Amino acid sequence: MTQNQNSINSVSSWSYVLSSATSYLSLQEEYIPIAALNHYAYCPHRCWRMFCAGEFFDNQYTIEGSSLHERIHTVGDGNRGQTWQIRAIWLKSDQYRLIGRADLIELDNGEWYPVEYKRGHKGEWDNDQLQVCAQALCLEEMTGKSVNNAYLYYAHSHQRQLVEITEQLRQSTIATIEAVQQLLRSGKMPKPTKTKRCDKCSLYSSCLPQASEKLGRYLEAR
């Protein structure tokens, strides 16, 4: 058996254990979902509504994203040339208390890297990079090997964007992990703030950041 096949079997075994309902539900109480990092970096208030208040509503963008992930997760595993691909695989880190499912991980010439699929174009913010870096941290712990690169695949442009797992990105990701952990422990609601990110948010009608800001100014003026 080759070294690559040993690595694949090891990661697949971990993922199989994590995929059981009992295992996942028990870990949910102690570990934070990797996706929560993306939502927190996009908007802490959105993260609070989803992971503390349990609120979520679909819109055009979330439905397109869900459909994309469903298609990706049903493709199956196999070789693409010299690259081994494993889809819809569960990842976990005991060190950072993370758990989540990666769209795709690849093993090429002894190097592991995660690939995260997104519905639109490359965004203006770093929330997608933080999410795929967190997947890389999990992969490093599960395989015992350094992960130096990751990719974001944007469906509208049909292009992969290289994400270098630099020390700066690692530290930003770890800081976001700590912030999300604190949010989930405290349950304290971050103040909603109106930005252009709000325009595509499916929770905008619940949040109404402009109304909150106006109310805050009114109360201050009294």
FENDA-V378260 format. One line per field, one symbol per residue. ss: DSSP state (H for helix, E for strand, L for the rest). A space follows every 10 residues. Layout:
# FENDA-V378260
ss = ???
This chain:
# FENDA-V378260
ss = LLHHHHHHHH HHHHHHHHHL HHHHHHHHLL LEEHHHHHHH HHLHHHHHHH HLLLLLLLLH HHHHHHHHHH HHHLLLLEEE LLEEEEEEEE EEELLLLEEE EEEEEEEELL EEEEEEEELL LLLLLLHHHH HHHHHHHHHH HHHLLLLLEE EEEELLLLEE EEEELLHHHH HHHHHHHHHH HHHHHHLLLL LLLLLHHHHH LLLHHHHLHH HHHHHHHHHH HL
